[in-house]
């Protein structure tokens, strides 16, 4: 079992040195790959739910994501956590950061475009700021961050076409996508309070968390779905890619970036996900795009950026933590963040623990 990540402050602009004898791709290339993978996750969800039930898509995603992390753990000779207390907290984290948001995004895309789901995912930093004020006593809002919150939600209203009375909007699907984005910061705060400072490695906690989320979906899915009578190839490949790339591979890349360039730089992936998701939905799936969608998305991202800004950031030690998922759509990955994820975005604490609230992005 590896020790916690070495101490490093968020204000240190220097990349962490690479391990000797292990050449790595430039972090910018990995950053671009992570943005693309999480951006396309919403398209993959839409394709997968075209042939399979949302719970089946989520179960497949978690299964293949867990398989990737299991291989990584085997190669690195990592072990699962042994503490029952840790497993208990990871069970809650798996639900809030993986099982619940992944399922909600899958169900939402039955009735809303993948472009809208991707933009809803970008609201996680806004929810994160609201929740951090309530749940984290050390995190007090500044006027800049409050302004960002107001701007962000103005952007949400713009995306939804509030001046038109939300005409043509599927309220149920949109509500599920927004609830999925809210689930990530709730999970991040829970992880910060219960698992921050864990002696287990990030990989060990991520693997255990995704395994638990897979078990949760394996129990629920047969109760609400029936076994498919056929397995169309394209939707099946979409689910495999969603799990292997959008969850397993993305989480490994996410935490590598956090360790190398710090959470401040790594979390910038949040602002590329909705852009790529929108482009993919329009160009590949032929989804319609009205002017208020991209304009509102830009306003949301501007507000999200302000909510994560601080005039005098405090330094903190990086500690090991589990996975969410920047992010489908995920996030995530954040502790796992997800992140997602993914995503399974939001800065909801002054800790730079990758598994705590300040994660690069919600795994979509």
C-alpha positions in Angstrom: 0.0 0.0 0.0 1.4 3.3 -1.0 1.6 6.4 1.3 -0.3 9.6 0.9 0.7 11.9 -1.9 3.7 14.1 -1.1 3.2 17.5 0.3 2.7 20.3 -2.2 0.9 23.6 -2.1 -1.7 24.9 -4.6 0.3 28.1 -5.0 3.4 26.3 -6.3 3.3 26.7 -10.1 6.0 24.2 -10.7 5.0 20.7 -12.0 5.8 17.8 -9.8 8.9 15.9 -10.9 8.2 12.8 -12.9 9.3 9.5 -11.4 12.8 8.5 -12.7 12.8 6.1 -15.6 9.1 6.6 -16.3 8.7 9.1 -19.2 5.3 10.7 -19.3 3.3 12.6 -21.9 3.3 16.3 -21.5 0.6 17.3 -19.1 -1.0 19.6 -21.7 -1.6 16.5 -23.9 -3.2 14.6 -21.1 -5.2 17.7 -20.1 -6.6 17.9 -23.7 -7.3 14.1 -23.7 -9.2 14.4 -20.4 -11.3 17.3 -21.7 -12.2 15.4 -24.9 -13.0 12.2 -23.1 -15.3 13.9 -20.5 -16.8 16.2 -23.2 -17.8 13.2 -25.3 -19.2 11.3 -22.4 -22.6 13.0 -22.8 -22.7 11.9 -26.4 -21.8 8.3 -25.4 -24.6 8.3 -22.8 -27.1 9.5 -25.4 -26.0 6.7 -27.8 -26.0 4.1 -25.0 -29.5 4.9 -23.8 -30.8 4.7 -27.4 -30.7 0.9 -27.0 -30.3 0.1 -23.3 -32.1 1.2 -20.1 -30.4 4.1 -18.2 -29.6 1.8 -15.2 -28.0 -0.7 -17.6 -25.9 2.0 -19.2 -24.7 3.1 -15.8 -24.0 -0.4 -14.6 -22.0 -1.1 -17.8 -20.1 2.2 -17.3 -19.2 1.4 -13.7 -18.2 -2.2 -14.5 -15.8 -1.3 -17.3 -14.5 1.7 -15.3 -13.8 -0.6 -12.3 -12.1 -3.1 -14.6 -9.6 -0.4 -15.8 -8.8 0.6 -12.2 -8.5 -3.1 -11.2 -5.8 -3.6 -13.9 -4.0 -0.4 -12.8 -4.1 -1.6 -9.1 -2.7 -5.0 -10.2 0.1 -3.5 -12.2 1.0 -1.1 -9.3 0.5 -3.9 -6.7 -2.1 -1.8 -4.8 -4.4 -3.3 -2.2 -7.9 -2.5 -1.3 -8.6 -0.7 2.0 -9.0 -3.0 5.0 -10.8 -0.7 7.5 -14.6 -1.3 7.8 -15.0 2.4 8.6 -13.3 3.4 5.4 -15.5 1.0 3.4 -18.6 2.5 5.1 -17.6 6.0 4.1 -16.7 4.9 0.6 -20.2 3.3 0.2 -21.8 6.7 0.8 -19.2 8.4 -1.5 -19.9 5.8 -4.2 -23.6 6.6 -4.1 -23.2 10.4 -4.1 -20.3 10.6 -6.6 -20.9 7.8 -9.0 -24.1 5.7 -8.7 -26.6 8.6 -8.3 -25.2 11.2 -10.7 -24.3 8.7 -13.4 -27.9 7.3 -13.3 -29.5 10.7 -13.2 -27.5 11.9 -16.3 -28.5 8.7 -18.1 -32.2 9.1 -17.3 -32.1 12.8 -18.1 -30.7 12.2 -21.6 -33.8 10.2 -22.5 -35.7 13.5 -22.8 -33.1 16.3 -23.1 -30.2 16.8 -25.6 -26.7 15.8 -24.6 -25.7 19.5 -25.1 -28.0 20.6 -22.3 -26.8 17.7 -20.0 -23.2 18.8 -20.5 -24.1 22.4 -19.6 -26.0 21.3 -16.5 -22.9 19.4 -15.4 -20.9 22.7 -15.5 -23.2 24.1 -12.7 -21.4 21.9 -10.1 -19.0 24.7 -9.0 -22.1 26.9 -8.3 -23.8 24.3 -6.2 -20.5 23.7 -4.5 -20.0 27.2 -3.4 -23.5 27.4 -1.9 -23.0 24.1 0.0 -19.5 25.0 1.2 -20.8 28.1 2.9 -23.3 26.0 4.8 -21.2 22.9 5.5 -17.6 24.1 5.7 -17.1 26.7 8.5 -13.7 27.7 7.2 -15.0 28.6 3.7 -16.5 32.1 3.8 -17.8 33.8 0.6 -16.3 36.9 -0.8 -18.1 39.5 -2.8 -16.4 38.2 -5.9 -17.5 34.7 -5.3 -21.1 35.8 -4.5 -21.1 37.8 -7.7 -20.0 34.7 -9.6 -22.8 32.7 -8.0 -25.4 35.2 -9.2 -23.8 35.4 -12.7 -23.7 31.6 -12.9 -27.4 31.1 -12.1 -28.3 34.0 -14.5 -26.5 31.8 -17.1 -28.6 28.8 -16.1 -31.8 30.8 -16.7 -30.4 31.9 -20.0 -29.7 28.4 -21.1 -33.2 27.3 -20.0 -34.9 30.2 -21.8 -36.6 31.7 -18.7 -38.0 34.7 -20.5 -40.0 32.3 -22.7 -41.5 30.6 -19.7 -39.2 27.6 -20.3 -41.2 26.8 -23.4 -40.3 23.5 -25.0 -38.1 22.5 -22.0 -38.4 19.1 -20.5 -38.6 20.0 -16.8 -38.1 16.4 -15.5 -35.0 15.7 -17.6 -33.4 19.1 -16.9 -34.1 18.7 -13.2 -32.4 15.3 -13.1 -29.3 16.7 -14.9 -29.1 19.6 -12.4 -29.7 17.2 -9.5 -26.8 15.1 -10.8 -24.5 18.2 -10.8 -25.6 19.0 -7.3 -24.8 15.4 -6.1 -21.1 15.9 -6.8 -20.4 18.8 -4.3 -22.5 17.0 -1.7 -20.3 14.0 -2.1 -17.1 16.1 -2.1 -18.1 17.7 1.2 -18.9 14.3 2.7 -15.5 12.9 1.6 -13.7 15.9 2.9 -15.3 15.4 6.3 -14.8 11.7 6.5 -11.9 10.5 4.3 -9.5 13.5 3.9 -6.1 12.6 5.3 -6.6 8.9 4.7 -3.4 6.9 4.6 -4.7 4.9 1.6 -3.5 5.8 -1.9 -5.8 7.5 -4.3 -5.8 4.5 -6.6 -6.8 2.2 -3.8 -9.7 4.4 -2.7 -10.8 5.1 -6.3 -10.9 1.4 -7.1 -12.9 0.6 -3.9 -15.3 3.4 -4.5 -16.1 2.4 -8.1 -16.4 -1.3 -7.0 -19.0 -0.3 -4.4 -20.9 1.8 -7.0 -20.9 -1.1 -9.3 -22.3 -3.4 -6.6 -25.0 -0.8 -5.9 -26.1 -0.7 -9.5 -25.9 -4.5 -9.8 -28.5 -4.7 -7.0 -30.8 -2.0 -8.3 -30.7 -2.7 -12.1 -32.5 -6.1 -12.1 -35.3 -4.6 -10.0 -36.2 -1.9 -12.6 -35.1 -3.4 -15.9 -35.3 -6.6 -17.9 -32.4 -8.3 -19.6 -32.0 -6.9 -23.2 -33.1 -9.3 -25.9 -30.4 -8.0 -28.3 -27.1 -6.2 -28.0 -26.7 -3.6 -30.7 -23.0 -3.1 -31.4 -22.7 0.7 -31.5 -24.6 1.4 -28.3 -22.7 -1.4 -26.6 -19.4 0.1 -27.7 -20.6 3.5 -26.4 -21.1 2.0 -23.0 -17.7 0.3 -23.0 -16.0 3.5 -24.0 -18.0 5.4 -21.4 -16.7 3.1 -18.7 -13.2 2.3 -19.8 -12.3 5.8 -21.1 -14.8 8.2 -19.5 -14.5 6.7 -16.1 -11.5 4.4 -15.5 -8.9 6.1 -17.8 -10.2 9.6 -17.0 -9.9 9.1 -13.3 -6.3 8.0 -13.6 -5.5 11.0 -15.8 -7.3 13.4 -13.5 -5.4 12.4 -10.4 -2.1 12.4 -12.3 -2.8 16.0 -13.4 -3.7 17.0 -9.9 -0.4 15.6 -8.6 1.7 17.0 -11.4 0.4 20.5 -11.9 -1.9 21.0 -8.9 -5.7 21.3 -8.6 -5.9 24.9 -9.7 -4.6 24.1 -13.2 -6.2 20.7 -13.4 -9.7 21.9 -12.5 -9.6 24.1 -15.6 -10.9 21.1 -17.5 -14.3 22.0 -16.1 -14.5 24.9 -18.6 -13.8 22.7 -21.6 -16.3 19.9 -20.9 -19.5 21.8 -21.9 -17.9 23.3 -25.0 -16.8 19.9 -26.3 -20.1 18.3 -25.2 -22.1 21.0 -27.1 -19.9 20.6 -30.2 -20.2 16.8 -30.1 -24.0 16.9 -29.7 -24.4 19.3 -32.6 -21.9 17.9 -35.1 -22.3 14.2 -34.4 -25.8 13.8 -33.2 -27.3 16.7 -35.1 -28.9 18.2 -32.0 -30.5 21.7 -32.5 -28.8 24.6 -30.9 -30.5 28.0 -30.3 -28.5 31.1 -29.5 -29.3 31.1 -25.8 -27.6 27.8 -25.2 -24.0 28.7 -26.0 -24.5 32.3 -24.6 -25.9 30.9 -21.4 -23.1 28.3 -21.2 -20.5 31.0 -21.4 -22.2 33.0 -18.6 -22.4 29.8 -16.5 -18.7 29.2 -16.9 -17.8 32.8 -16.2 -19.8 32.6 -12.9 -18.2 29.2 -12.0 -14.8 30.7 -12.5 -15.5 33.6 -10.2 -16.9 31.3 -7.5 -13.6 29.4 -7.4 -11.4 32.5 -7.2 -9.7 33.7 -4.1 -7.6 36.8 -3.5 -5.3 35.1 -1.1 -5.3 31.3 -1.5 -4.0 29.4 1.5 -1.5 26.6 1.1 -2.4 23.1 2.1 -0.9 19.7 1.9 -2.2 17.2 -0.7 -3.6 14.1 0.9 -4.8 10.9 -0.6 -8.4 10.5 -1.4 -10.9 8.6 -3.5 -12.5 9.1 -6.9 -15.5 11.1 -8.1 -16.0 12.0 -11.6 -15.2 15.9 -13.7 -17.5 14.3 -14.4 -21.0 11.0 -17.1 -20.8 12.6 -17.2 -19.7 11.9 -14.5 -17.4 13.5 -12.0 -16.3 12.8 -10.3 -14.1 11.9 -10.1 -13.2 14.0 -7.5 -13.2 12.4 -4.6 -13.2 11.0 -7.3 -13.4 13.4 -7.1 -14.7 11.8 -10.2 -14.8 13.1 -9.7 -16.7 11.6 -12.8 -16.7 11.1 -13.7 -16.0 14.2 -15.1 -17.2 14.2 -14.8 -17.5 13.4 -11.6 -15.3 20.9 -10.5 -16.3 22.8 -7.5 -13.9 24.4 -5.1 -15.7 23.9 -1.8 -12.8 23.9 0.6 -9.3 25.3 1.1 -7.9 21.8 1.1 -6.0 20.7 -2.0 -6.8 17.1 -1.3 -7.8 15.7 -4.7 -10.5 13.6 -3.1 -11.9 16.4 -1.1 -14.1 19.2 -2.4 -11.5 20.9 -4.5 -11.3 18.5 -7.4 -10.5 19.2 -11.0 -13.9 18.6 -12.3 -17.1 16.7 -11.7 -17.0 13.5 -13.8 -19.8 13.7 -16.3 
